[in-house]
Amino acid sequence: MSVVTPAADVSVCAPLPVLGRDVTVPLVTGGEVTYAALDYAASAPALQRVWDDVAAYAPYYGSVHRGAGYLSQLSTDLFENSRRTVAEFLDCRADDQVVFTRSTTDSLNLLASALPAGCQVFVFETEHHASLLPWREARVTYLDAPDSPRRAVETLERALAGRDPHGPALVCVTGASNVTGELWPVRELAAAAHAHGARIVLDAAQLAPHHPVSVRDLDVDWVAFSGHKLYAPFGSGVLAGRPDWLRAAEPYLAGGGASRKVGRRADGGVDVEWHEGAARHEAGSPNVIGAYAIASACKALTEAGFGTLVAREQYLIRRVREALAGVPEVRFLSLFGEDAPRVGVLSFVVGGWNSSHFAAALSAEYGIGVRDGLFCAHPLVRTLLGAEAQAQGECGAPEAAPGEKSLNAIRVSFGAGTPDEHVDRFVTAVKELVRDGARWTYHTVDGRCVPDTSA
């Protein structure tokens, strides 16, 4: 896929204001420090702009599609306008549908429920579980992890060449890895899918917060993403794309809103006429605040300019990688190579350290929030680590000696709201922990490594 050209001068690219930027947290060694949120890949902090927009609307909150009153009409307009804003953000085709869901996981499960009979699904083993697991009821072909974008396209083409050309098929692929941050060749994969009569759905959960996503330009059939990674709270997501499979499928949930007309039959049963549009799969009272929050985030990112946002993010990536290049104990994980284009997601292991122990020390001693583990992408992380097991020992003991295989990893991720100081503190903390070790003792409680406060 194409990469946005960064702006030339990153010195003027200030981080966007986000909630929590001034929150302080206690350190186990004493005192407090401003929290460094470096776990954007899990949930990004809400943009202040989004929070302000939602707060301004909150007093006018009302039922959607179900009321004659002024607030209900206002809320209905807000909800449907949010749908149009998302469609513009994704550069959707004229006949595409935007369905509001709970998350990327929910979106892909919705699409899985709408697959035509006999549909064959092709998915790389490198996918996040949200896009790896929903297809278990279909005929699934799992593709091996590629070592380059070109190999990814070749692998898909070989797999598609052996399928029944007359049956329906779907390819599911991520836009940016939630483990390595690497960009996948979405446009080329879409072309390969369509050349073999298959459709393609893009998991844009990690891509949409960092790069523009154009349904038209990438030529994907559907795109799914989550609000909580796009700087919008309130648990909402999106599935946008072609309407025909969704129109032909039974509603994802049965209930009010999805039904156009319901009546009793003479035999005592119930006849239902379902909606054909997006409402068909939006049964129940919709999450209007969640939808509006996503729309607000879409507007905020568009107005900030992805060229500027990408420039700043690439600057932060370089800052981390260059600062830790001289620390041989730190090994960054990659499928496509260190120079592959990526978003602000970096996973790594530290020789001689249990990853849970290292992450706990970053939090307790430096006020830095990262993630450790397998990142809901177990096959990919195991491939990158060359490790089959996921069990760990006591967190205070080294997980692996230098040169030995690690069993999980550490992920640092950042985005539009990350200030330089958070990245600088992270780099300093990594170097100090590698050089001096942890200053506190830790033990495992309920499977998590935590500071030992019994003393």
Secondary structure as UniProt FT lines:
FT   HELIX           10..12
FT   TURN            19..22
FT   STRAND          24..26
FT   TURN            28..29
FT   STRAND          32..34
FT   STRAND          36..37
FT   TURN            40..42
FT   HELIX           48..57
FT   HELIX           58..60
FT   HELIX           70..89
FT   TURN            90..91
FT   TURN            94..95
FT   STRAND          97..101
FT   HELIX           104..113
FT   TURN            117..118
FT   STRAND          120..124
FT   TURN            125..126
FT   HELIX           129..132
FT   TURN            134..137
FT   STRAND          139..143
FT   HELIX           149..161
FT   TURN            165..166
FT   STRAND          169..174
FT   TURN            178..180
FT   STRAND          182..183
FT   HELIX           186..195
FT   TURN            196..197
FT   STRAND          199..203
FT   TURN            205..210
FT   HELIX           215..218
FT   STRAND          222..226
FT   HELIX           227..229
FT   TURN            230..231
FT   STRAND          237..241
FT   HELIX           244..248
FT   TURN            256..258
FT   STRAND          259..264
FT   TURN            266..267
FT   STRAND          270..274
FT   HELIX           278..281
FT   HELIX           288..304
FT   HELIX           306..324
FT   TURN            325..326
FT   TURN            328..329
FT   STRAND          330..332
FT   TURN            338..339
FT   STRAND          345..350
FT   TURN            351..352
FT   HELIX           355..366
FT   STRAND          368..369
FT   STRAND          371..373
FT   TURN            375..376
FT   HELIX           378..385
FT   TURN            395..396
FT   TURN            402..403
FT   STRAND          409..413
FT   TURN            416..417
FT   HELIX           420..436
FT   STRAND          442..445
FT   TURN            446..447
FT   STRAND          448..451
//
